Amino acid sequence: MTERSGRLRRGELAWTLTEAANEPFFNLVIRYVFAPYFAATLAAGTAAGTSLWAYAVGASGLAIALLAPLTGAIADSGARLKPWLAAAGLVTASAAGLLWFGVPGTPLLAIAALVFVAGIAAELVNMFANSLLAVAGSRERLGFLSGLAFGLAQAAGLVVLLVTLWLTRLDSSVPHLADRMAGPLAAAAVLLCLGPYLLVGPDRAPAPGQRLSLGKGLADLKALLAQAWQAPPLRTFLLGRMFAADGMAVVFAFGAVLAGLTFGWKARELALFGFVITIFGVAGGLVGAFLDRRLGARRLTLLGVALIMLGTVSVVLTDEVRLFGVATGVALGRPLASPQEWGFLGAGALIAAGAAFAVAGMRTMMANLAPPDRLASYFGLYAFVGKATAFVGPFLVGLVTQWTGSLRPGIAVALAFLCIGFLLLRKTGSQKPLLAPRA
């Protein structure tokens, strides 16, 4: 496999697997399998249960918003990043694995607490892996590595969904086997996909006398926030990233839940839905890796957000009797036998391809903007703005669902976030590092 500067090195290849460590968690637990299982089975389809899931996801987003920039600044004070990546991965795997014990009758609050903890740790895995992008790869092919990592992560999501489909076909006496295995499968993916980089990937070397310091981390964080706000291109980019991430979070957290509640899809259909969506995510990531060279990271990001908006409008306008707002005259029957179900599937595929472009493009923009010796701090800030208001979307979904008795109006909230994000990202200018490395 080649790009501008030749064959991928061992550390670069290992880095491209790091995103695959947590994508199965989001695919299986947050999006396609465990989330609908929680809402429809554990919570018996009640609006209160669906709202509890929304609040757990929202609280996880709020926690990561508070933890990410501080954790990144403290990590940068000690230079080495791989130990932080390993610790976040271990917590993710432990909390996700315990979801196996989520059976009907288990207190919903306990299950929501595990999702809350695993969600925080998985986002920290993502933050520290992103921070290591410019350590693992040469600057001229960061976009290629970012897109390739997204594609491989989606491929990992595909594999675990295929395993879930296989589990649904087993004649097993274990109740809700496929749903409950979502957590252990996600845990296994964390361990398998982080292992190569932790073993052979490069890490930053600390400067002579440099030690981990809470005080220095806090001081650096304060300076970082001031510098980021005073740099207009970075400020605009981070605000655009914040709103775009909020919109994507709502769509991906509740799309499969909406499908399950609207069409009555169970684990088999939901895993198939996730499989199709992930196929388009894989394709989007691989295509995005090459489009980045021709369009640039900014244009690739804008194209992705536009596709997500189009897909979200289609999802909101499709229900039990309508396809994109037009009555089909076909009643629901056998799963995946109506045009409205296939239309919902197609809209989800469009969202997945757009997300691949947007995620890879924004990550490359951040890697290009950040000074090399402050990667964790800047990617902590990147994670912060991606989560600073991410709790607002799920909380709004929860409130609107309680108020209207329907999840569909809540998902429409995503469109406002996506539109604002698109307009801000469109104004983002230079992608050169904004600050020189520290002496």
ZAROVO-120183 format. One record per residue (C-alpha): residue number from 1; residue in one letter; x, y, z. Coordinates in nm, 3 decimals, m for minus. Example, Ala and Ser with C-alpha at 12.3 -4.5 7.8 and 13.67 -1.06 7.14 Angstrom:
BEGIN
    i  aa       xx       yy       zz
    1   A    1.230   m0.450    0.780
    2   S    1.367   m0.106    0.714
//
This chain:
BEGIN
    i  aa       xx       yy       zz
    1   M    0.000    0.000    0.000
    2   T    0.157    0.326   m0.107
    3   E    0.093    0.697   m0.090
    4   R    0.302    1.003   m0.160
    5   S    0.605    0.910    0.044
    6   G    0.607    0.533   m0.008
    7   R    0.501    0.219    0.174
    8   L    0.330    0.246    0.512
    9   R    0.566    0.194    0.803
   10   R    0.484   m0.054    1.080
   11   G    0.385    0.219    1.327
   12   E    0.162    0.390    1.070
   13   L   m0.018    0.066    0.989
   14   A   m0.063   m0.009    1.359
   15   W   m0.209    0.341    1.412
   16   T   m0.470    0.285    1.140
   17   L   m0.613    0.004    1.357
   18   T   m0.661    0.219    1.669
   19   E   m0.995    0.363    1.557
   20   A   m1.118    0.007    1.505
   21   A   m1.070   m0.045    1.879
   22   N   m1.375    0.158    1.975
   23   E   m1.591    0.162    1.661
   24   P   m1.742   m0.181    1.749
   25   F   m1.845   m0.035    2.085
   26   F   m2.034    0.248    1.919
   27   N   m2.178    0.016    1.653
   28   L   m2.296   m0.255    1.887
   29   V   m2.374   m0.070    2.210
   30   I   m2.460    0.291    2.127
   31   R   m2.617    0.253    1.781
   32   Y   m2.749   m0.074    1.642
   33   V   m2.790   m0.357    1.892
   34   F   m2.777   m0.279    2.264
   35   A   m2.945    0.064    2.245
   36   P   m3.265   m0.071    2.078
   37   Y   m3.252   m0.372    2.313
   38   F   m3.238   m0.137    2.612
   39   A   m3.527    0.079    2.483
   40   A   m3.757   m0.193    2.347
   41   T   m3.687   m0.491    2.575
   42   L   m3.520   m0.388    2.901
   43   A   m3.732   m0.071    2.926
   44   A   m4.035   m0.241    2.761
   45   G   m4.065    0.031    2.497
   46   T   m4.162    0.302    2.745
   47   A   m4.088    0.668    2.680
   48   A   m3.927    0.684    3.025
   49   G   m3.684    0.406    2.933
   50   T   m3.594    0.569    2.603
   51   S   m3.540    0.898    2.786
   52   L   m3.312    0.727    3.042
   53   W   m3.095    0.600    2.757
   54   A   m3.086    0.950    2.610
   55   Y   m2.983    1.097    2.945
   56   A   m2.708    0.834    2.993
   57   V   m2.563    0.912    2.650
   58   G   m2.596    1.285    2.716
   59   A   m2.430    1.261    3.059
   60   S   m2.142    1.067    2.904
   61   G   m2.097    1.348    2.652
   62   L   m2.098    1.611    2.928
   63   A   m1.840    1.416    3.130
   64   I   m1.603    1.378    2.835
   65   A   m1.644    1.748    2.761
   66   L   m1.514    1.825    3.109
   67   L   m1.246    1.555    3.120
   68   A   m1.097    1.562    2.769
   69   P   m0.918    1.899    2.767
   70   L   m0.785    1.859    3.122
   71   T   m0.673    1.501    3.060
   72   G   m0.507    1.603    2.734
   73   A   m0.321    1.892    2.896
   74   I   m0.199    1.673    3.184
   75   A   m0.090    1.403    2.938
   76   D    0.104    1.660    2.735
   77   S    0.291    1.772    3.048
   78   G    0.443    1.424    3.064
   79   A    0.485    1.385    2.685
   80   R    0.416    1.008    2.669
   81   L    0.070    0.921    2.538
   82   K    0.063    0.543    2.499
   83   P    0.010    0.470    2.872
   84   W   m0.300    0.692    2.866
   85   L   m0.427    0.512    2.559
   86   A   m0.377    0.176    2.730
   87   A   m0.559    0.284    3.048
   88   A   m0.859    0.423    2.857
   89   G   m0.879    0.102    2.654
   90   L   m0.877   m0.115    2.966
   91   V   m1.166    0.079    3.125
   92   T   m1.366    0.065    2.801
   93   A   m1.323   m0.311    2.770
   94   S   m1.413   m0.375    3.136
   95   A   m1.732   m0.166    3.139
   96   A   m1.849   m0.292    2.800
   97   G   m1.789   m0.654    2.895
   98   L   m2.013   m0.621    3.200
   99   L   m2.311   m0.536    2.978
  100   W   m2.346   m0.912    2.925
  101   F   m2.533   m0.917    3.258
  102   G   m2.804   m0.681    3.127
  103   V   m3.110   m0.907    3.130
  104   P   m3.477   m0.814    3.180
  105   G   m3.523   m0.734    3.546
  106   T   m3.175   m0.586    3.593
  107   P   m3.203   m0.230    3.730
  108   L   m3.199    0.003    3.431
  109   L   m2.994    0.259    3.620
  110   A   m2.709    0.009    3.671
  111   I   m2.698   m0.072    3.299
  112   A   m2.712    0.298    3.210
  113   A   m2.420    0.359    3.450
  114   L   m2.205    0.101    3.267
  115   V   m2.288    0.264    2.933
  116   F   m2.199    0.602    3.085
  117   V   m1.854    0.483    3.201
  118   A   m1.777    0.288    2.884
  119   G   m1.882    0.585    2.672
  120   I   m1.641    0.819    2.850
  121   A   m1.350    0.575    2.825
  122   A   m1.416    0.498    2.458
  123   E   m1.405    0.869    2.375
  124   L   m1.073    0.899    2.561
  125   V   m0.940    0.608    2.354
  126   N   m1.038    0.803    2.046
  127   M   m0.880    1.124    2.178
  128   F   m0.543    0.969    2.260
  129   A   m0.537    0.769    1.936
  130   N   m0.606    1.089    1.742
  131   S   m0.327    1.263    1.935
  132   L   m0.083    0.999    1.814
  133   L   m0.169    1.047    1.445
  134   A    0.103    1.307    1.382
  135   V    0.347    1.100    1.592
  136   A    0.286    0.784    1.389
  137   G    0.274    0.936    1.040
  138   S    0.448    1.196    0.829
  139   R    0.260    1.526    0.789
  140   E    0.217    1.491    0.412
  141   R    0.000    1.183    0.443
  142   L   m0.200    1.248    0.758
  143   G   m0.517    1.275    0.549
  144   F   m0.453    0.938    0.388
  145   L   m0.392    0.770    0.725
  146   S   m0.698    0.936    0.878
  147   G   m0.928    0.818    0.599
  148   L   m0.777    0.469    0.600
  149   A   m0.826    0.444    0.978
  150   F   m1.191    0.540    0.942
  151   G   m1.242    0.277    0.672
  152   L   m1.073    0.004    0.877
  153   A   m1.276    0.103    1.182
  154   Q   m1.595    0.062    0.984
  155   A   m1.467   m0.275    0.863
  156   A   m1.420   m0.381    1.226
  157   G   m1.776   m0.266    1.291
  158   L   m1.884   m0.483    1.000
  159   V   m1.716   m0.790    1.142
  160   V   m1.885   m0.762    1.481
  161   L   m2.222   m0.703    1.315
  162   L   m2.173   m1.016    1.107
  163   V   m2.099   m1.206    1.428
  164   T   m2.420   m1.061    1.576
  165   L   m2.618   m1.176    1.271
  166   W   m2.472   m1.523    1.316
  167   L   m2.567   m1.521    1.685
  168   T   m2.928   m1.439    1.597
  169   R   m2.946   m1.759    1.390
  170   L   m2.819   m1.985    1.667
  171   D   m3.069   m2.209    1.840
  172   S   m2.956   m2.101    2.185
  173   S   m3.118   m2.140    2.524
  174   V   m2.941   m1.824    2.645
  175   P   m3.200   m1.542    2.661
  176   H   m3.128   m1.244    2.433
  177   L   m2.789   m1.388    2.339
  178   A   m2.718   m1.159    2.042
  179   D   m2.822   m0.843    2.227
  180   R   m2.621   m0.918    2.539
  181   M   m2.310   m1.021    2.345
  182   A   m2.284   m0.663    2.214
  183   G   m2.077   m0.563    2.519
  184   P   m1.830   m0.854    2.525
  185   L   m1.773   m0.829    2.148
  186   A   m1.697   m0.459    2.186
  187   A   m1.456   m0.536    2.470
  188   A   m1.271   m0.793    2.258
  189   A   m1.233   m0.540    1.975
  190   V   m1.073   m0.287    2.210
  191   L   m0.809   m0.535    2.324
  192   L   m0.735   m0.676    1.977
  193   C   m0.712   m0.348    1.788
  194   L   m0.521   m0.139    2.043
  195   G   m0.267   m0.416    2.104
  196   P   m0.059   m0.366    1.785
  197   Y   m0.003    0.005    1.841
  198   L    0.072   m0.039    2.210
  199   L    0.333   m0.302    2.116
  200   V    0.504   m0.149    1.812
  201   G    0.371    0.205    1.761
  202   P    0.588    0.511    1.832
  203   D    0.529    0.741    2.127
  204   R    0.652    1.089    2.204
  205   A    0.974    1.098    2.402
  206   P    0.974    1.329    2.706
  207   A    1.223    1.614    2.712
  208   P    1.501    1.597    2.973
  209   G    1.350    1.656    3.316
  210   Q    0.992    1.653    3.186
  211   R    0.747    1.489    3.425
  212   L    0.373    1.447    3.450
  213   S    0.231    1.746    3.637
  214   L   m0.126    1.840    3.729
  215   G   m0.028    2.201    3.794
  216   K    0.157    2.236    3.465
  217   G   m0.128    2.066    3.284
  218   L   m0.379    2.313    3.427
  219   A   m0.157    2.611    3.341
  220   D   m0.106    2.481    2.986
  221   L   m0.480    2.425    2.949
  222   K   m0.554    2.783    3.052
  223   A   m0.298    2.915    2.802
  224   L   m0.428    2.681    2.531
  225   L   m0.786    2.803    2.568
  226   A   m0.674    3.165    2.548
  227   Q   m0.457    3.100    2.241
  228   A   m0.730    2.900    2.066
  229   W   m0.986    3.176    2.119
  230   Q   m0.744    3.442    1.990
  231   A   m0.675    3.252    1.664
  232   P   m0.979    3.316    1.436
  233   P   m0.926    3.017    1.199
  234   L   m0.893    2.776    1.489
  235   R   m1.183    2.933    1.679
  236   T   m1.412    2.905    1.377
  237   F   m1.301    2.547    1.308
  238   L   m1.358    2.434    1.667
  239   L   m1.704    2.592    1.682
  240   G   m1.794    2.430    1.349
  241   R   m1.664    2.098    1.474
  242   M   m1.875    2.137    1.789
  243   F   m2.206    2.188    1.609
  244   A   m2.138    1.928    1.340
  245   A   m2.042    1.670    1.603
  246   D   m2.359    1.746    1.801
  247   G   m2.574    1.679    1.497
  248   M   m2.394    1.357    1.407
  249   A   m2.415    1.235    1.768
  250   V   m2.794    1.266    1.771
  251   V   m2.837    1.091    1.435
  252   F   m2.610    0.799    1.520
  253   A   m2.724    0.755    1.880
  254   F   m3.095    0.739    1.796
  255   G   m3.125    0.631    1.431
  256   A   m3.137    0.258    1.506
  257   V   m3.357    0.316    1.813
  258   L   m3.603    0.498    1.584
  259   A   m3.591    0.212    1.333
  260   G   m3.662   m0.043    1.605
  261   L   m3.954    0.153    1.748
  262   T   m4.097    0.250    1.406
  263   F   m4.068   m0.076    1.214
  264   G   m4.051   m0.327    1.498
  265   W   m3.704   m0.444    1.394
  266   K   m3.534   m0.686    1.632
  267   A   m3.168   m0.784    1.674
  268   R   m3.145   m0.955    1.333
  269   E   m3.289   m0.665    1.132
  270   L   m3.102   m0.406    1.337
  271   A   m2.772   m0.588    1.289
  272   L   m2.845   m0.605    0.915
  273   F   m2.924   m0.233    0.921
  274   G   m2.593   m0.168    1.096
  275   F   m2.418   m0.395    0.847
  276   V   m2.544   m0.196    0.548
  277   I   m2.465    0.136    0.715
  278   T   m2.117    0.020    0.803
  279   I   m2.050   m0.099    0.447
  280   F   m2.109    0.256    0.332
  281   G   m1.891    0.384    0.616
  282   V   m1.606    0.160    0.500
  283   A   m1.648    0.277    0.142
  284   G   m1.671    0.639    0.255
  285   G   m1.354    0.612    0.462
  286   L   m1.151    0.454    0.183
  287   V   m1.284    0.692   m0.083
  288   G   m1.230    0.984    0.155
  289   A   m0.864    0.888    0.199
  290   F   m0.808    0.956   m0.171
  291   L   m1.054    1.244   m0.207
  292   D   m0.864    1.430    0.064
  293   R   m0.570    1.472   m0.176
  294   R   m0.793    1.618   m0.448
  295   L   m1.047    1.820   m0.253
  296   G   m0.853    1.903    0.062
  297   A   m0.968    1.829    0.415
  298   R   m1.200    2.132    0.439
  299   R   m1.398    2.058    0.121
  300   L   m1.416    1.691    0.209
  301   T   m1.562    1.784    0.548
  302   L   m1.823    2.014    0.394
  303   L   m1.929    1.748    0.145
  304   G   m1.970    1.501    0.431
  305   V   m2.184    1.732    0.645
  306   A   m2.407    1.811    0.345
  307   L   m2.468    1.439    0.283
  308   I   m2.553    1.385    0.651
  309   M   m2.810    1.667    0.640
  310   L   m2.974    1.520    0.329
  311   G   m2.990    1.174    0.489
  312   T   m3.129    1.309    0.816
  313   V   m3.414    1.490    0.640
  314   S   m3.498    1.163    0.464
  315   V   m3.498    0.968    0.792
  316   V   m3.725    1.216    0.968
  317   L   m3.975    1.211    0.678
  318   T   m3.992    0.829    0.664
  319   D   m4.217    0.635    0.901
  320   E   m4.457    0.337    0.912
  321   V   m4.663    0.456    0.615
  322   R   m4.454    0.725    0.439
  323   L   m4.136    0.723    0.236
  324   F   m3.961    1.063    0.237
  325   G   m4.293    1.221    0.337
  326   V   m4.505    1.050    0.068
  327   A   m4.758    0.779    0.161
  328   T   m4.663    0.447    0.001
  329   G   m4.994    0.264    0.048
  330   V   m4.794   m0.040    0.166
  331   A   m4.853   m0.161    0.523
  332   L   m4.575   m0.302    0.737
  333   G   m4.560   m0.679    0.737
  334   R   m4.262   m0.907    0.706
  335   P   m3.944   m0.719    0.813
  336   L   m3.771   m0.528    0.532
  337   A   m4.059   m0.591    0.289
  338   S   m4.191   m0.234    0.257
  339   P   m4.048    0.056    0.052
  340   Q   m4.044    0.280    0.357
  341   E   m3.809    0.040    0.537
  342   W   m3.574    0.026    0.238
  343   G   m3.591    0.404    0.206
  344   F   m3.491    0.436    0.572
  345   L   m3.202    0.199    0.505
  346   G   m3.089    0.405    0.204
  347   A   m3.102    0.731    0.401
  348   G   m2.889    0.572    0.671
  349   A   m2.633    0.465    0.410
  350   L   m2.610    0.824    0.285
  351   I   m2.552    0.947    0.642
  352   A   m2.278    0.688    0.694
  353   A   m2.087    0.789    0.380
  354   G   m2.116    1.155    0.476
  355   A   m1.994    1.086    0.828
  356   A   m1.687    0.908    0.689
  357   F   m1.593    1.217    0.489
  358   A   m1.667    1.459    0.774
  359   V   m1.486    1.267    1.051
  360   A   m1.173    1.200    0.846
  361   G   m1.166    1.555    0.711
  362   M   m1.204    1.727    1.049
  363   R   m0.940    1.507    1.210
  364   T   m0.692    1.594    0.936
  365   M   m0.772    1.965    0.972
  366   M   m0.699    1.944    1.345
  367   A   m0.375    1.750    1.295
  368   N   m0.260    2.017    1.050
  369   L   m0.351    2.304    1.284
  370   A   m0.194    2.163    1.601
  371   P    0.171    2.226    1.700
  372   P    0.361    1.894    1.712
  373   D    0.449    1.915    2.084
  374   R    0.091    1.992    2.193
  375   L   m0.098    1.722    2.007
  376   A   m0.276    1.573    2.310
  377   S   m0.376    1.920    2.434
  378   Y   m0.516    2.020    2.096
  379   F   m0.690    1.689    2.041
  380   G   m0.821    1.717    2.397
  381   L   m0.964    2.053    2.292
  382   Y   m1.089    1.885    1.973
  383   A   m1.262    1.618    2.183
  384   F   m1.389    1.887    2.420
  385   V   m1.564    2.087    2.150
  386   G   m1.696    1.763    2.005
  387   K   m1.857    1.689    2.342
  388   A   m1.892    2.029    2.510
  389   T   m2.253    2.061    2.400
  390   A   m2.304    1.702    2.279
  391   F   m2.510    1.635    2.590
  392   V   m2.755    1.905    2.475
  393   G   m2.872    1.700    2.174
  394   P   m2.949    1.378    2.365
  395   F   m3.104    1.574    2.652
  396   L   m3.326    1.760    2.404
  397   V   m3.418    1.426    2.244
  398   G   m3.511    1.295    2.588
  399   L   m3.720    1.600    2.672
  400   V   m3.897    1.611    2.335
  401   T   m3.964    1.236    2.351
  402   Q   m4.121    1.274    2.696
  403   W   m4.322    1.574    2.579
  404   T   m4.449    1.434    2.248
  405   G   m4.440    1.061    2.323
  406   S   m4.239    1.010    2.001
  407   L   m3.869    0.991    1.924
  408   R   m3.902    1.126    1.568
  409   P   m3.942    1.499    1.652
  410   G   m3.636    1.480    1.876
  411   I   m3.410    1.356    1.596
  412   A   m3.506    1.660    1.389
  413   V   m3.298    1.860    1.642
  414   A   m2.989    1.727    1.462
  415   L   m3.063    1.933    1.151
  416   A   m3.020    2.265    1.332
  417   F   m2.681    2.159    1.469
  418   L   m2.564    2.031    1.130
  419   C   m2.664    2.348    0.945
  420   I   m2.477    2.574    1.188
  421   G   m2.172    2.347    1.177
  422   F   m2.169    2.352    0.796
  423   L   m2.177    2.733    0.784
  424   L   m1.895    2.769    1.037
  425   L   m1.670    2.506    0.876
  426   R   m1.723    2.679    0.543
  427   K   m1.559    2.990    0.690
  428   T   m1.252    2.805    0.822
  429   G   m0.935    2.930    0.656
  430   S   m0.570    2.830    0.693
  431   Q   m0.474    2.476    0.791
  432   K   m0.111    2.558    0.875
  433   P    0.002    2.518    1.237
  434   L   m0.114    2.828    1.422
  435   L    0.148    2.824    1.694
  436   A    0.512    2.730    1.693
  437   P    0.626    2.436    1.907
  438   R    0.738    2.529    2.256
  439   A    1.108    2.581    2.308
//
